[in-house]
Amino acid sequence: MNNQVGTDQFINDLERVSQVRSEIAICLSKIADTINQAELAGDNSSGKLSLIRDIEDITAASKNLRQGVFRLLVLGDMKRGKSTFLNALIGENILPSDVNPCTAVLTILRYGAEKKVTIHFNDGKSPQQLDFQSFKYKYTIDPAEAKKLEQEQKQAFPDVDYAVVEYPLTLLEKGIEIVDSPGLNDTEARNELSLGYVNNCHAILFVMRASQPCTLGERRYLENYIKGRGLSVFFLVNAWDQVKKSLIDPDDLEELTSAETRLRQVFKANLAEYCYVDGQDIYDERVFELSSIQALRRRLKNPQADLSKTGFPEFMGALNTFLTRERAIAELRQVRTLARQAVNHTLEAINRRIPLLDQDVDELKKLIDSVEPEFTKLNHIRDQFQKEIINTRDSQARGISESFRSYVLNLGNTFENDFLRYQPNLNLFDFLSSGKREAFNIALQKAFEQYITDKSAAWTLNAEKDMNTAFKELSNSAAQYGASYNQVTNQITEKLTGQKVNVNTHSTTEEDNSPGWAKWAMGLLSLSKGNLAGVALAGAGFELSLIWH
């Protein structure tokens, strides 16, 4: 595949998607304006139709489409070649990418007519602009300094929030933003910074290294932060060219084939479960063997260089398919649903209002009094669902507390055997040396911390299964309460208007016919994934005071 042809196709496809997004954004904006004008007019006549939520949803969807940002998060452990990969993708050596742990701040790459870097601070200071050389010099730290900071549990640049790199790259001009995260295994604070961006991105570019296939830390991040979130993940196995160089005889083709085959088996065994979409195996469309340094060298000499045998043409082709088809289709499908809902809600409100316009005021008051029993039923539905949520909260809180206590107490029974694979190598003569003893103590402390982290992660996975079962039960209850709620509101409408309510017979699920609050509650199961403490629920606006307190 010719690199330039592939890039041109990529840009053309993105251009078509951008045009469609713009057209739909305009249509959504017109829908929102029309409904809003009707609400303003109704405020001075028969009253509003209570469609403010639909106006807000449509307006937000239109704004998002106009912005048209596809955000890609580059994630991975330290020293995996993330910045080298990005420099090769851009075609210029603009990000720090030597052997040191260089990316010390989270960096967002976006389009700009002029090349510049802007540092944003978290202490209220005004943003600072730098040239690329100053950026690379100031925010590069050497291994000794990185090690010292790690031991002191400090960040390299605690006052820096993030950096924005603007660059006149055609790819970025078409609405792509790339977030280059600090290495995951540097400090826990930087882990949180990187992983906090996961839910704000449309795809993960998880960079690994051929010489270190699927480390324990990488598997832990995938299990705890990526799995079950519905994210599209591209696994980039970097430095694949180093496999050949690591052989005793680099020219032995049989030995090279054998080594590469073993590596592929290891990666597939660890990554295959993250490469299924709707039951379909798309491993070959998500895992790529790259030689970023080779691609970068070629592009620095010639921006239009042939990148065959570096893995980049194949990766760009798959990314093209995702950005222009899968991602765009999913996003536009969501917008279509919002638009249909807004139109249906408007028609329903109008149909309810029209019969009332010819009614005498005194007759209307009698009708309103007649539906008081139905409102009592609605209050009963609300109280029953609230009671079920509270009961679930109490039982789950007790269960998880007892589970954690038992798990910690049982660790002592298996500690001796479990810790064997974590403990550092101990040489008796080294231990007699005070200098070596200090180094061993540090290594032992780190090993124990890793042991505790892994054990905590293992318990969390089991606890999450119980939590997900509880949320699934609440989700089913929400669907049932929602159906009852709709039946009562339909009865109210029929009494007030004298007209039979036509139930939507085209819906294929209970969720389609449920009120908004029930749909929201039915979504609890997906929101709870990978978050035992309910942080995701808080981010979604769930009433934590009702559930967790």
Salt bridges, closest charged atoms under 4 A:
ASP13 OD1 - ARG16 NH2 2.22
GLU15 OE1 - LYS174 NZ 2.52
ASP54 OD1 - HIS345 ND1 2.82
ASP57 OD1 - ARG53 NE 3.42
ASP77 OD2 - ARG80 NH2 3.50
GLU92 OE1 - LYS115 NZ 3.05
GLU150 OE2 - LYS446 NZ 3.24
GLU152 OE1 - LYS154 NZ 3.57
ASP159 OD2 - LYS125 NZ 3.83
GLU166 OE2 - LYS116 NZ 3.92
GLU177 OE1 - ARG71 NE 3.26
GLU177 OE2 - ARG110 NE 3.07
ASP186 OD2 - ARG190 NH1 1.92
GLU218 OE2 - ARG80 NE 3.05
GLU223 OE2 - LYS227 NZ 3.56
GLU260 OE1 - ARG264 NH2 3.84
GLU273 OE1 - LYS227 NZ 2.97
GLU289 OE2 - ARG264 NE 2.62
GLU326 OE1 - ARG286 NH2 2.99
GLU331 OE1 - ARG21 NH1 2.21
GLU331 OE2 - ARG327 NH2 3.53
GLU374 OE2 - LYS495 NZ 3.25
ASP383 OD1 - ARG382 NH2 2.85
ASP394 OD1 - ARG393 NE 2.75
ASP418 OD2 - LYS455 NZ 2.96
ASP430 OD1 - LYS436 NZ 3.70
ASP454 OD1 - ARG220 NH1 3.07
GLU494 OE2 - LYS500 NZ 3.92
